[in-house]
Amino acid sequence: MNVQRIAAIAAIAGAVLGGASVVALGAAAYSAAQPQARAEAVSSSTDDSSELRREQSPPAAPAAAGQGTQLAAASGTDTNAADYNPYLDPLSDQYVTPEARSEWLGKQVVIRECMAEAGFDFLEWQWWVGGSPQPTGLDFETSVLWTQALYGPDTNHPGGGCAEEGDQAEAAARAAGTPLGAAETPVDPAAPTEREVWLEFQQLVRDCMADAGHEYLYWEWWNGSQAQPLDLTEAERAEWSLALNGNAGGGAAYRWEDAGCWGRAVHESGNDNMH
């Protein structure tokens, strides 16, 4: 499980900003080549004290390369390139096999049917190429109801929702010796990778910070860098952080205009529910 990836993508999606956006992260549900009981979700309806502060997150050291990653690199593949997707590289230790992808998609069918019965759309979602199953453009109240339908009434302690129904169907199918399965949708080779989407988002943040008079360093979460310059004084760090994060309210009170450059970038990239 790549914790840096999870935090980065959740932040892009606005899930930690209080903008009523929710993202379920497939990599958090996938470990040791097996889909786990449920994907982790981060909801803006949670306590604002859990908000990820980007500049305060310590720079993550690059994850130690496993044997598969070393093989991929030895083959001439630039595993640090923005257009590289380790989940689709058979030489990577993060590779997701066709069988595992099929089973994941089969469970998604069960969840989608359950969500439809509850009155909600659940988008097709191949997490290994990015994306989210939650439709965009939902208002705050609908976002909360969508999340509760998926994870149960208490999203801080998931249970009783459509995700659990998918877990149960998956377990029953495995026990019967007939794992769930569904066909993949072909991916456009020209489509941006998860990393490329991140870099586009980062450029929006960087441009905004420059307009506000602050330097925002180039940041690749998969390579363990950080955005805040290291030579700032304490007062300069406070000003830099305020420009980045703003001082927005949480939940229904959230306004992207008050959420600093990060909130502006989330809005401009279409990843909050204020369009």
C-alpha positions as CSV (number, residue, x, y, z in Angstrom):
1,M,0.0,0.0,0.0
2,N,1.4,3.4,-1.0
3,V,0.4,5.8,1.7
4,Q,1.9,8.8,-0.2
5,R,-0.2,8.0,-3.2
6,I,-3.4,7.7,-1.1
7,A,-2.8,11.1,0.6
8,A,-1.9,12.8,-2.7
9,I,-4.9,11.6,-4.6
10,A,-7.3,12.3,-1.7
11,A,-6.0,15.8,-1.6
12,I,-6.5,16.3,-5.4
13,A,-10.0,15.1,-5.1
14,G,-10.8,17.7,-2.4
15,A,-11.7,14.9,0.0
16,V,-9.7,16.6,2.8
17,L,-10.9,20.1,2.1
18,G,-14.4,20.1,3.4
19,G,-15.8,20.6,-0.1
20,A,-18.2,17.7,0.1
21,S,-16.2,15.7,-2.3
22,V,-15.6,12.0,-1.5
23,V,-13.0,9.7,-3.0
24,A,-12.6,6.0,-2.4
25,L,-9.1,4.9,-3.1
26,G,-8.5,1.5,-4.7
27,A,-4.9,1.2,-3.7
28,A,-6.0,1.3,0.0
29,A,-8.2,-1.7,-0.7
30,Y,-5.5,-3.6,-2.5
31,S,-2.6,-5.1,-0.7
32,A,-0.4,-8.2,-1.4
33,A,-2.3,-8.7,-4.7
34,Q,-5.6,-9.2,-2.9
35,P,-8.5,-6.7,-2.7
36,Q,-9.2,-6.1,1.0
37,A,-12.4,-5.9,2.9
38,R,-13.2,-2.3,1.9
39,A,-11.6,0.7,0.2
40,E,-10.7,3.6,2.5
41,A,-12.7,6.7,2.0
42,V,-12.1,10.2,3.1
43,S,-15.2,12.3,3.5
44,S,-15.5,16.0,4.0
45,S,-18.2,15.4,6.5
46,T,-15.6,14.2,9.0
47,D,-14.0,16.3,11.7
48,D,-11.9,19.1,10.2
49,S,-9.2,18.2,12.7
50,S,-8.3,15.3,10.4
51,E,-7.5,17.7,7.5
52,L,-4.3,17.0,5.7
53,R,-2.0,20.0,5.7
54,R,0.1,19.7,2.6
55,E,3.1,21.7,3.7
56,Q,3.1,20.0,7.2
57,S,3.2,16.5,5.8
58,P,6.8,15.4,6.1
59,P,8.5,14.7,2.8
60,A,8.0,11.0,2.2
61,A,11.1,9.0,1.5
62,P,10.8,7.0,-1.7
63,A,9.4,3.6,-0.8
64,A,12.1,0.9,-0.8
65,A,12.0,-0.8,-4.2
66,G,10.9,-4.4,-4.1
67,Q,12.4,-7.0,-6.4
68,G,9.7,-6.4,-9.0
69,T,10.4,-2.7,-9.1
70,Q,14.1,-3.4,-9.4
71,L,13.4,-5.7,-12.3
72,A,11.3,-3.1,-14.0
73,A,14.1,-0.5,-13.6
74,A,16.7,-3.0,-14.8
75,S,14.6,-3.6,-18.0
76,G,15.2,0.0,-18.9
77,T,11.8,1.3,-17.7
78,D,12.0,4.7,-15.9
79,T,9.9,3.8,-12.9
80,N,10.0,7.4,-11.7
81,A,8.6,8.9,-14.9
82,A,5.3,10.7,-14.8
83,D,3.8,8.5,-17.5
84,Y,4.7,5.2,-15.7
85,N,1.9,3.2,-14.2
86,P,3.3,0.5,-11.9
87,Y,-0.1,-1.2,-11.6
88,L,0.0,-2.2,-15.2
89,D,3.7,-3.2,-15.4
90,P,4.1,-7.0,-15.0
91,L,7.7,-6.4,-13.8
92,S,6.5,-4.1,-10.9
93,D,5.9,-5.4,-7.5
94,Q,2.7,-3.3,-7.5
95,Y,1.4,-5.0,-10.6
96,V,-2.3,-5.8,-10.5
97,T,-3.0,-9.1,-12.4
98,P,-5.8,-9.4,-14.9
99,E,-7.5,-11.9,-12.5
100,A,-7.4,-9.5,-9.6
101,R,-8.7,-6.7,-11.8
102,S,-11.5,-8.9,-13.0
103,E,-12.5,-9.8,-9.5
104,W,-12.4,-6.2,-8.4
105,L,-14.7,-5.1,-11.2
106,G,-17.0,-8.0,-10.5
107,K,-17.4,-6.7,-6.9
108,Q,-18.0,-3.2,-8.3
109,V,-21.0,-4.6,-10.3
110,V,-22.6,-5.8,-7.0
111,I,-21.9,-2.4,-5.4
112,R,-23.3,-0.5,-8.4
113,E,-26.5,-2.5,-8.4
114,C,-26.9,-1.9,-4.6
115,M,-26.2,1.9,-5.1
116,A,-28.8,2.0,-7.9
117,E,-31.4,0.5,-5.6
118,A,-30.6,3.2,-3.1
119,G,-31.1,5.8,-5.8
120,F,-27.5,6.7,-6.5
121,D,-25.1,6.4,-9.5
122,F,-21.9,4.6,-8.9
123,L,-19.5,5.2,-11.8
124,E,-17.4,2.5,-13.5
125,W,-14.1,2.6,-11.6
126,Q,-10.8,1.0,-12.6
127,W,-8.7,2.3,-9.7
128,W,-5.4,1.2,-11.2
129,V,-5.8,3.9,-13.8
130,G,-7.2,6.5,-11.4
131,G,-10.6,8.0,-11.1
132,S,-13.4,7.8,-8.5
133,P,-16.9,6.1,-8.5
134,Q,-18.6,9.2,-7.1
135,P,-20.3,11.4,-9.7
136,T,-19.1,15.0,-9.8
137,G,-21.4,18.0,-9.3
138,L,-23.2,16.6,-6.2
139,D,-24.2,19.2,-3.6
140,F,-23.0,18.7,0.0
141,E,-26.1,17.0,1.3
142,T,-26.2,14.6,-1.7
143,S,-22.5,13.8,-1.3
144,V,-23.1,12.8,2.4
145,L,-26.1,10.6,1.4
146,W,-24.1,9.0,-1.4
147,T,-21.3,8.2,1.0
148,Q,-23.7,6.8,3.6
149,A,-25.3,4.6,1.0
150,L,-21.9,3.2,0.1
151,Y,-20.3,2.9,3.6
152,G,-23.2,2.9,6.0
153,P,-24.7,5.7,8.2
154,D,-21.4,6.3,10.2
155,T,-18.7,6.9,7.6
156,N,-16.1,7.0,10.3
157,H,-16.9,3.4,11.2
158,P,-18.0,1.9,7.9
159,G,-20.6,-0.9,7.9
160,G,-24.0,-1.7,6.6
161,G,-23.7,0.0,3.2
162,C,-23.3,-1.2,-0.3
163,A,-19.5,-1.6,0.0
164,E,-20.2,-4.3,2.7
165,E,-22.7,-6.0,0.4
166,G,-19.9,-6.1,-2.2
167,D,-17.5,-7.6,0.3
168,Q,-20.0,-10.3,1.3
169,A,-20.6,-11.2,-2.3
170,E,-16.9,-11.4,-3.0
171,A,-16.3,-13.6,0.0
172,A,-19.2,-15.9,-0.9
173,A,-18.0,-16.3,-4.5
174,R,-14.5,-17.1,-3.3
175,A,-15.7,-19.7,-0.8
176,A,-17.7,-21.3,-3.7
177,G,-14.6,-21.4,-5.8
178,T,-16.1,-19.1,-8.4
179,P,-14.6,-15.6,-7.8
180,L,-16.5,-12.6,-9.1
181,G,-15.5,-11.3,-12.4
182,A,-16.2,-8.6,-15.0
183,A,-14.6,-7.3,-18.2
184,E,-12.3,-4.3,-18.2
185,T,-13.0,-1.3,-20.2
186,P,-10.1,-0.6,-22.6
187,V,-8.0,2.3,-21.5
188,D,-7.0,5.0,-24.0
189,P,-3.1,4.8,-24.2
190,A,-3.0,8.5,-24.6
191,A,-5.0,9.2,-21.4
192,P,-2.9,10.9,-18.6
193,T,-1.6,8.7,-15.9
194,E,-2.4,9.3,-12.2
195,R,1.0,10.9,-11.9
196,E,0.4,13.2,-14.9
197,V,-2.9,14.3,-13.5
198,W,-1.1,15.1,-10.2
199,L,1.5,17.2,-12.0
200,E,-1.2,19.2,-13.8
201,F,-3.0,19.8,-10.6
202,Q,0.3,20.9,-9.0
203,Q,0.9,23.4,-11.7
204,L,-2.4,25.1,-10.9
205,V,-1.3,25.4,-7.3
206,R,2.1,26.6,-8.3
207,D,0.7,29.3,-10.5
208,C,-1.7,30.5,-7.8
209,M,1.1,30.6,-5.2
210,A,3.3,32.6,-7.6
211,D,0.5,35.1,-8.1
212,A,0.3,35.4,-4.3
213,G,4.1,36.1,-4.1
214,H,5.2,32.6,-2.8
215,E,7.5,30.0,-4.2
216,Y,6.0,26.5,-4.5
217,L,8.5,23.8,-5.4
218,Y,8.0,21.1,-8.0
219,W,6.6,18.1,-6.1
220,E,6.3,14.5,-7.1
221,W,4.7,12.5,-4.3
222,W,6.2,9.2,-5.7
223,N,9.7,10.5,-5.4
224,G,9.5,11.9,-1.9
225,S,9.9,15.6,-2.5
226,Q,8.0,18.5,-0.9
227,A,6.6,21.8,-2.0
228,Q,7.5,24.2,0.7
229,P,11.0,25.8,0.5
230,L,13.3,24.8,3.3
231,D,14.8,28.2,4.0
232,L,11.7,30.1,5.2
233,T,11.5,31.7,8.5
234,E,8.7,30.8,10.9
235,A,6.7,33.9,9.9
236,E,7.3,33.1,6.2
237,R,6.2,29.5,6.7
238,A,3.0,30.8,8.3
239,E,2.3,33.2,5.4
240,W,3.1,30.5,2.9
241,S,0.7,28.0,4.6
242,L,-2.1,30.5,4.8
243,A,-1.7,31.3,1.1
244,L,-1.8,27.5,0.3
245,N,-4.6,26.4,2.6
246,G,-6.6,29.5,3.3
247,N,-9.1,29.5,6.2
248,A,-12.2,27.8,4.8
249,G,-15.0,26.4,6.8
250,G,-15.8,22.7,6.8
251,G,-18.7,20.7,5.5
252,A,-21.6,22.7,4.2
253,A,-19.9,25.9,5.3
254,Y,-16.9,25.3,3.0
255,R,-16.2,27.9,0.3
256,W,-13.4,27.2,-2.1
257,E,-12.7,30.9,-2.4
258,D,-11.5,30.8,1.2
259,A,-9.5,27.6,0.8
260,G,-6.3,29.1,-0.5
261,C,-4.5,28.0,-3.6
262,W,-5.1,24.4,-2.9
263,G,-8.8,24.9,-2.7
264,R,-8.7,27.0,-5.9
265,A,-6.9,24.3,-7.8
266,V,-9.3,21.7,-6.6
267,H,-12.2,23.8,-7.8
268,E,-10.5,24.7,-11.1
269,S,-9.8,21.1,-11.8
270,G,-13.5,20.2,-11.2
271,N,-12.9,18.2,-8.1
272,D,-15.2,19.9,-5.6
273,N,-19.0,20.0,-5.6
274,M,-19.3,23.7,-6.3
275,H,-19.9,23.8,-10.1
